[in-house]
Amino acid sequence: MSRRVPGRVHNLDPPQAFAAGRYDGYWERNLTPWDLAAGIVLVREAGGLVSDVSGKDTALATGDVLAGNSAITKALLPLLAH
């Protein structure tokens, strides 16, 4: 089943594309803490939300990350948490 999520969301381009504002949401799995740490700070300082793909604040521990604004993360969480 396919669902349309409003906005531009991608998980194939580098996180830098998200940080540059080319996408409204970003998710990735199995990253290392050093791949996530700076991005988490940048997104949060810009007013964005960052969590793991289940919505918890454990992205550094799990290596799974979901980032975006509140509408995008709310729409993606049910699709990614499995």
Residue, then its C-alpha position, 0 to 999 in steps of 0.5 A: m500500500s502506498r501513501r502520499v506524504p505531503g511535502r518533499v521527503h527523501n531517504l536516498d540523497p545525503p543528509q546534506a540535501f535535507a539540511a540545505g532545505r531541498y527536502d522537508g523530511y529525511w530518514e535513514r537506518n543503521l547510521t553511526p553516532w558520528d554520522l548523526a551527531a552534527g546533523i541532530v544539532l543542526v536540525r534542532e537548532a533550526g527548529g526541526l524535530v529529530s528522533d529515531v524511526s519509532g519517535k523516541d529520542t534515541a537516534l544516536a543509540t539506535g542509528d535510525v533517524l527521522a528528521g523534519n518538521s512536525a507535520i512530516t515527522k507525524a506523517l512518517l512515523p506510522l509508516l516507518a515504525h515497524 
